[in-house]
Amino acid sequence: MLGIILCDDDPFILKIIQEQIEHLLSDYSIDSQIVCVSSSYKDLLLYVKKHPEDYLFFLDLDFGSNEFNGIDIANKIREISPASKIVFVTNHYELALDVLKSGIEPFGFIEKTTDIAKMNQSCYQYIYLACKTLSSRKSEMPQKMITLKPGFEKEVEIPIEDILYVEAVKTKSHCICYHTINGSSITVRESIEHALKRLGSEFIQSHRSVIVQKSHMIGFNDGMIQFINGETAPCSFRMRNKIKGVIYGDKK
């Protein structure tokens, strides 16, 4: 199980993140739980010292007038728990470069906002990726992979679990594009029908030119499927009820 730790000196933002994560863990039956919520970095570090494990941190980057900022706290976390994942929560994106220069290797960044849907989406993405990383380290079972050929002499192997959706390429005849959860895309010469057969039952055709992975869909709005990383894909009118059933039903 993945332990999640939240730390922010803004009680309002801290409460929003906590509530959204609790809803996500419950709604999607994610094997994870919030183990520490604090507005004090000292309490956070004390908890980690007493319970030295690998965690997913949602950490404020700017602690205002405190003697420590998020980078300093992250360095302390790394000393105790080097394999933990740290997501910085900030409204100062100009500080992101300082984080990258520090060598901390952040797991990601989330913008402080009152846009609940946006924050919900970002939290879900990082929790999913952290859970996947943790499970892959503990499991001896290899991931299911798919080999793609973007060129005659080039092959790329990617985990099937990482694929968000596949779409036909309008500008290239007989070509489709695989879109992954980390934002990459790979174009190959293949048909949608053939891709669906290769990918299996975890995927569904939402449109005559689009295949989507069921587990990565988190919402539906105005004819567009919403994925956990913020991307969207179209859904045909005749498939809307079926797709909504997958998203809001039992995910089968």
C-alpha positions as CSV (number, residue, x, y, z in Angstrom):
1,M,0.0,0.0,0.0
2,L,1.2,3.5,-0.9
3,G,1.4,6.0,2.0
4,I,0.7,9.6,1.1
5,I,2.0,12.6,3.1
6,L,0.7,16.1,2.7
7,C,2.5,19.3,3.9
8,D,1.5,22.9,3.2
9,D,1.6,26.0,5.4
10,D,-1.7,27.2,3.8
11,P,-4.5,25.4,5.7
12,F,-7.0,26.1,2.9
13,I,-4.9,24.5,0.2
14,L,-4.0,21.6,2.5
15,K,-7.7,20.9,3.2
16,I,-8.5,21.0,-0.5
17,I,-5.8,18.5,-1.4
18,Q,-6.7,16.2,1.5
19,E,-10.4,16.1,0.6
20,Q,-9.7,15.5,-3.1
21,I,-7.2,12.7,-2.5
22,E,-9.6,11.0,0.0
23,H,-12.4,11.1,-2.6
24,L,-10.0,9.7,-5.3
25,L,-8.8,6.8,-3.1
26,S,-12.4,5.9,-2.2
27,D,-14.0,6.3,-5.6
28,Y,-11.3,4.4,-7.5
29,S,-10.5,1.8,-4.7
30,I,-6.8,2.7,-4.8
31,D,-4.6,0.7,-2.5
32,S,-3.3,3.8,-0.8
33,Q,-4.0,6.0,2.2
34,I,-3.0,9.4,3.6
35,V,-0.8,8.7,6.6
36,C,0.3,12.3,7.6
37,V,-1.2,15.7,7.1
38,S,0.7,18.7,8.4
39,S,1.2,22.4,8.1
40,S,4.6,22.0,9.8
41,Y,7.6,20.6,8.1
42,K,9.1,19.7,11.5
43,D,6.1,17.4,12.2
44,L,6.5,15.9,8.7
45,L,10.1,15.1,9.2
46,L,9.5,13.7,12.7
47,Y,6.8,11.4,11.2
48,V,9.2,10.2,8.5
49,K,12.0,9.6,10.9
50,K,9.7,7.5,13.1
51,H,8.2,5.6,10.1
52,P,11.0,5.3,7.5
53,E,9.3,4.0,4.4
54,D,8.8,5.1,0.8
55,Y,6.0,7.7,0.5
56,L,4.3,9.9,-2.0
57,F,4.7,13.5,-0.8
58,F,2.6,16.5,-1.8
59,L,4.9,19.2,-0.5
60,D,4.5,23.0,-0.5
61,L,7.4,24.5,-2.4
62,D,7.3,28.0,-0.7
63,F,6.9,28.0,3.0
64,G,6.9,31.8,3.2
65,S,9.0,33.3,5.9
66,N,10.1,29.9,7.3
67,E,13.8,29.2,7.6
68,F,13.3,26.2,5.3
69,N,11.6,26.2,1.9
70,G,10.3,23.1,0.0
71,I,13.7,22.4,-1.5
72,D,15.4,22.3,1.9
73,I,12.6,20.0,3.2
74,A,12.9,17.7,0.2
75,N,16.6,17.3,0.8
76,K,15.9,16.3,4.4
77,I,13.3,13.8,3.1
78,R,15.8,12.4,0.7
79,E,18.3,11.8,3.5
80,I,15.7,9.7,5.4
81,S,13.7,8.1,2.5
82,P,15.7,8.4,-0.8
83,A,13.2,6.5,-2.9
84,S,10.1,8.5,-1.9
85,K,8.3,10.5,-4.6
86,I,8.0,14.2,-4.1
87,V,5.3,16.3,-5.9
88,F,5.7,20.1,-5.3
89,V,2.6,22.1,-4.8
90,T,3.1,25.8,-5.8
91,N,1.9,28.9,-7.4
92,H,5.4,30.0,-8.0
93,Y,6.4,28.2,-11.2
94,E,9.5,30.3,-11.5
95,L,10.9,28.3,-8.5
96,A,10.6,25.1,-10.5
97,L,14.0,25.7,-12.2
98,D,15.6,26.0,-8.8
99,V,14.1,22.6,-7.9
100,L,15.5,21.0,-11.0
101,K,19.0,22.6,-10.4
102,S,19.0,21.3,-6.9
103,G,19.2,17.6,-8.1
104,I,16.2,16.6,-6.0
105,E,14.5,14.9,-9.0
106,P,10.9,15.9,-8.3
107,F,8.1,13.5,-9.2
108,G,6.1,16.5,-10.5
109,F,4.5,19.8,-9.9
110,I,0.9,20.8,-9.1
111,E,-0.4,24.4,-9.3
112,K,-2.1,25.8,-6.3
113,T,-5.6,26.5,-7.4
114,T,-9.2,26.6,-6.4
115,D,-10.1,24.7,-9.6
116,I,-11.1,21.5,-8.0
117,A,-11.3,19.5,-11.2
118,K,-7.8,20.5,-12.2
119,M,-6.3,19.6,-8.9
120,N,-8.3,16.4,-8.7
121,Q,-6.9,15.4,-12.1
122,S,-3.3,16.2,-11.2
123,C,-3.5,14.3,-7.8
124,Y,-5.0,11.3,-9.5
125,Q,-2.2,11.2,-12.1
126,Y,0.6,11.3,-9.6
127,I,-1.0,8.8,-7.2
128,Y,-1.6,6.4,-10.1
129,L,2.0,6.7,-11.3
130,A,3.4,6.3,-7.8
131,C,1.3,3.2,-7.1
132,K,2.4,1.7,-10.4
133,T,6.1,2.4,-9.5
134,L,5.7,0.8,-6.1
135,S,3.9,-2.2,-7.4
136,S,6.4,-2.8,-10.1
137,R,9.2,-2.9,-7.6
138,K,7.4,-5.3,-5.3
139,S,6.0,-7.6,-8.0
140,E,7.9,-10.3,-9.7
141,M,5.4,-10.4,-12.6
142,P,6.7,-8.6,-15.7
143,Q,4.6,-5.9,-17.3
144,K,2.7,-6.6,-20.5
145,M,4.6,-4.9,-23.3
146,I,3.8,-4.0,-26.9
147,T,6.4,-3.5,-29.6
148,L,5.8,-0.6,-32.0
149,K,7.6,0.1,-35.2
150,P,7.8,3.8,-36.0
151,G,10.3,3.2,-38.8
152,F,11.6,0.3,-40.9
153,E,14.7,-0.2,-38.8
154,K,13.4,1.1,-35.5
155,E,11.4,-0.6,-32.7
156,V,10.0,0.8,-29.5
157,E,8.7,-1.4,-26.6
158,I,6.3,0.2,-24.2
159,P,4.1,-1.1,-21.3
160,I,0.5,-1.6,-22.5
161,E,-0.6,-0.1,-19.1
162,D,1.0,3.2,-20.1
163,I,-1.2,3.7,-23.2
164,L,-4.0,6.2,-22.8
165,Y,-5.5,6.0,-26.3
166,V,-4.8,5.3,-29.9
167,E,-6.1,7.4,-32.8
168,A,-5.9,7.4,-36.6
169,V,-3.6,10.0,-38.0
170,K,-5.6,12.2,-40.4
171,T,-2.5,13.6,-42.2
172,K,-0.9,10.2,-42.9
173,S,-2.6,7.4,-44.7
174,H,-2.9,4.0,-42.9
175,C,-1.1,5.4,-39.8
176,I,-2.2,5.5,-36.1
177,C,-0.7,7.3,-33.1
178,Y,-0.2,5.7,-29.6
179,H,-0.6,8.3,-26.8
180,T,0.9,7.4,-23.4
181,I,0.3,8.6,-19.9
182,N,3.6,10.5,-19.7
183,G,2.6,12.6,-22.7
184,S,4.7,10.9,-25.4
185,S,3.2,9.8,-28.8
186,I,4.4,7.2,-31.3
187,T,3.1,7.0,-34.8
188,V,3.2,3.7,-36.7
189,R,1.8,2.3,-39.9
190,E,-1.1,0.2,-38.6
191,S,-4.9,0.1,-38.6
192,I,-7.2,0.8,-35.6
193,E,-8.7,-2.6,-36.0
194,H,-5.4,-4.4,-35.7
195,A,-4.3,-2.3,-32.7
196,L,-7.5,-3.1,-30.9
197,K,-6.9,-6.9,-31.4
198,R,-3.3,-6.5,-30.1
199,L,-4.2,-4.4,-27.0
200,G,-7.0,-6.7,-25.8
201,S,-10.1,-6.3,-23.6
202,E,-8.8,-3.5,-21.4
203,F,-9.4,-1.2,-24.4
204,I,-12.6,-0.1,-26.1
205,Q,-13.3,1.7,-29.3
206,S,-14.9,5.1,-28.5
207,H,-15.0,6.4,-32.1
208,R,-14.3,4.8,-35.5
209,S,-10.8,6.3,-35.3
210,V,-10.1,6.1,-31.6
211,I,-9.3,3.3,-29.1
212,V,-9.1,4.2,-25.3
213,Q,-7.9,2.3,-22.3
214,K,-10.8,1.9,-19.8
215,S,-8.8,2.3,-16.6
216,H,-7.4,5.7,-17.5
217,M,-10.7,7.4,-18.2
218,I,-11.9,9.7,-15.3
219,G,-14.6,11.9,-16.9
220,F,-16.8,12.7,-19.8
221,N,-17.8,16.2,-21.0
222,D,-19.4,17.5,-24.2
223,G,-18.5,14.4,-26.2
224,M,-14.9,14.2,-25.0
225,I,-13.4,11.6,-22.8
226,Q,-11.1,12.9,-20.1
227,F,-8.0,11.0,-19.0
228,I,-6.0,11.1,-15.8
229,N,-3.2,13.2,-17.2
230,G,-5.5,15.9,-18.6
231,E,-5.7,14.8,-22.2
232,T,-9.0,14.2,-24.0
233,A,-10.2,12.0,-26.8
234,P,-13.4,12.1,-28.8
235,C,-16.4,9.7,-28.4
236,S,-19.0,9.1,-31.0
237,F,-22.6,9.7,-30.2
238,R,-23.6,6.1,-30.4
239,M,-20.9,5.1,-27.9
240,R,-21.6,7.8,-25.3
241,N,-23.8,5.7,-23.0
242,K,-21.4,2.7,-23.1
243,I,-18.3,4.9,-22.4
244,K,-20.2,6.7,-19.5
245,G,-21.0,3.3,-18.1
246,V,-17.3,2.3,-18.0
247,I,-16.3,5.6,-16.4
248,Y,-19.1,6.1,-13.9
249,G,-20.1,2.5,-13.5
250,D,-18.1,-0.5,-12.3
251,K,-15.2,0.0,-14.7
252,K,-15.8,-3.2,-16.5
